[in-house]
Amino acid sequence: MIALSLAEIADITGGRPHDIPDTAALISGPVVIDSRQVEPGSLFAAFAGEHVDGHDYAERAVAAGAAAVLAARPVGVPAIVVDDVEKALGALARAVVGRLGTDVVALTGSAGKTSTKDLIAQVLQHHAPTVWTPGSLNNEIGLPLTALKATGDTRHLVLEMGARGIGHIAYLTGLTPPRIGLVLNVGTAHIGEFGGREAIAQAKGELVEALPSEAEGGVAVLNADDLLVRAMASRTKARTVLFGEAEDADVRATEVRMTPSGQPSFTLHTPTGCSDVTLRLYGEHHVSNALAAAAVAHVLGMSAEEIATALSGAGTLSRWRMEVTERADGVTIVNDAYNANPESMRAALRALAAMGGAGKEGGGRTWAVLGPMAELGDASLAEHDAVGRLAVRLNVSRLVAVGGREASWLQLGAYNEGSWGEESVLVSDAQAAVDLLRSELRPGDVVLVKASRSVGLERVALALLEGEVAGR
């Protein structure tokens, strides 16, 4: 964060200094919400959570080097006391970003946000100093914490924005007003909370509504292949740049193909030229993510050749998202267990099918270890059934459905589609899945592990990799 005095922070947040001997003292370190992450000169923001109250750690934070605490009540150590810590953190982020004049790139979508954000960050780093959202910290707390990492050298600030209802993205854009807004897709993630794809589109479109006009430099980057996203062009005053495989897309891909190991390759076309790309990521769905990143980079002045080089060198920055590891015995584990929705499930299954047996003598079997997808509401049964059926249509060798009711719908869909018998199985929990796999896996097999975050299915992948060394 740029250096600010405690007096300035109190003024920005509307807070009251308590137990501060010198309000001219500077906050020169990061803003953190975990006392274990405190560095000298930090500002520790104390949040009262469901299980832990940060105010109880204020003394520890100051002892570790924090210059002060942003708190909702006096805590016996130097503090700026505010009425609402979350709102104060947001106000501080807006003030800092406003002073920096950094190009803010915001992105949203139903699927692929984190993977695309990681691609954009890696591409833009080739252009200028860039700060981006770590992992999926895309909410009212994570977004300002990311923005406050920007310094005077930061040229690009890449912010992922999530939404669980109408108005959420509008709120986030108010904290860090973007100049460039990217909408990836409108799918069915959280459809149980929104009530339908039209409502999801309404929420995601709040991003382009918040952009400045074309005359002021605003740019909306929209997916030409998603009709609900393409239609958002009518909701913005900003210039529109389309990406996708559609012929009228400004940034598009042709000659899309898969390498023998399941990595996509294509020719990138931008208004400044074309260049070949081969991604290090797994699955054809990353073509759209890469085009989105390319479109943002094009808007910010990078050439087609520069973008292609950066994309071809980009890897996975966030954990448990198509994280591919080959064990010493030749079994490949694909840990995509961070989260799941119907779109990402289908993409992961197609990637698994493409990877199956690739580059291994005699080939190997493909295993889909799948758990429930959360927050689908009335669509849950149909969506789980459809994913199970798709596993059969893609010739996945074995489906292991993990969990209760929703997992049984996955298994039943597979059974009804292909009368698989023992080729699809329902197990009660992660340990049962691990026990089954340990007894049956053999060299050349590829195992995909995926479910909604609340299921914690990454435990299966981690257990299967225990003691192994990454080889891919």
Order of alpha helices (4+ residues) and beta strands (2+ residues): beta-alpha-beta-beta-beta-beta-alpha-beta-beta-alpha-beta-alpha-beta-alpha-beta-alpha-beta-alpha-alpha-alpha-beta-alpha-beta-beta-beta-beta-alpha-alpha-beta-beta-alpha-beta-alpha-beta-alpha-beta-alpha-beta-alpha
